[in-house]
């Protein structure tokens, strides 16, 4: 796949995700409190980013941060 086609595909995926977020959150708020929704949303984001680091073979970068760097981030 050419880089331009890949860029268009990823752009379409991002637009699809962003367009459904508001509806999904509105439906989810019927069953969860805002704090719970924030927690689960953050948890899903961390898991996805963790797997992205694994797939891109950059998981070692996590170990290069000190506790002080993480606290100020």
C-alpha positions in Angstrom: 0.0 0.0 0.0 1.4 3.4 -0.9 1.9 5.9 1.8 -0.7 8.3 0.4 -3.4 5.6 0.3 -2.4 4.5 3.8 -2.8 8.2 5.0 -6.3 8.4 3.4 -7.3 5.1 5.0 -6.1 6.1 8.5 -7.8 9.5 8.1 -11.0 7.8 7.3 -10.7 5.5 10.4 -10.0 8.5 12.6 -13.0 10.4 11.3 -15.2 7.3 11.8 -14.0 7.0 15.4 -14.4 10.6 16.2 -17.9 10.8 14.7 -19.1 7.9 16.9 -17.5 9.0 20.2 -20.2 11.5 21.2 -23.1 9.0 20.6 -21.3 6.2 22.3 -20.6 8.4 25.4 -24.2 9.6 25.5 -25.4 6.0 25.5 -22.8 4.9 28.0 -23.8 7.7 30.4 -27.2 6.0 30.7 -25.4 3.1 32.4 -22.3 4.5 34.0 -21.5 7.6 36.1 -19.2 10.2 34.5 -16.3 9.1 36.8 -16.7 5.4 35.7 -16.9 6.4 32.1 -13.7 8.5 32.4 -12.0 5.6 34.2 -12.9 3.0 31.5 -12.1 5.4 28.7 -8.6 6.1 30.2 -8.1 2.4 30.8 -8.9 1.5 27.2 -6.6 4.3 25.9 -3.7 3.0 28.1 -4.1 -0.6 26.9 -4.2 0.5 23.3 -1.1 2.7 23.6 0.6 -0.2 25.4 -0.1 -2.6 22.6 1.0 0.1 20.1 4.3 0.3 21.9 4.7 -3.5 21.8 3.8 -3.7 18.1 6.2 -0.9 17.1 8.9 -2.6 19.2 9.3 0.5 21.4 8.3 -1.0 24.7 11.8 -0.5 26.0 11.3 3.3 26.0 9.1 2.9 29.1 12.0 1.7 31.1 14.1 4.8 30.2 11.9 7.1 32.2 12.7 7.7 35.8 10.0 8.1 38.5 10.7 11.8 38.5 10.1 12.1 34.8 6.8 10.3 35.1 5.6 12.4 38.0 6.1 15.6 36.1 4.6 14.4 32.9 
